[in-house]
Amino acid sequence: MANNNYRERIQYLVNMLVDEIGEESLLEKLQKISGPESVENALTIICDETMHSIPKSIVIGDQFVFSSGSLNLETSATLHDDLVKRVVRLTEFLKNNSYEKVRIVFSGHSVFPAIVKMVVYRTIHVETEDVLYFGSRGYMEVRLNMREIVEQSRIGDLES
């Protein structure tokens, strides 16, 4: 019987917090407390780990770091070669593993997430979920199903 009282009390507190801060905010806070989400066949790609410390709470499954350190900006050719090395490394990693869910943590120079997103899509044909950092607002997850959006725009279902 005591167990039932705990459940009722917990449910009461959850409902109170949902009313006060909203479902998404409560879920985000609980996930931060509980640690990383455990997901099979999932990968988190950190675009650049140089600038910011990435909270463990946003990492799911395996982790791959696309860039660590500086780009070689001596010439356009050295920059090209530096980016190609990173693309090849990511492509080989994706081909040698099987992932159904890929999360990209946008960080570093804007070229990194653009390249990562394209490599993931071209290599394993998976729509990614993206995690972006917005200063005082913290990290926010964005899921855009591009296939669906593009298809809807072709048939005129999207509003301007």
Secondary structure, 3 states (H helix, E strand, C coil): CHHHHHHHHHHHHHHHHHHHHCHHHHHHHHHHHHCCCCCCCEEEEECCCCCCCCCHHHCCCEEEECCCCCCCCCCHHHHHHHHHHHHHHHHHHHHCCCCCEEEEECCCCCHHHHHHHHHHHHHHCCCCEEEEECHHHCEEEECCCHHHHHHHHHCCCCCC
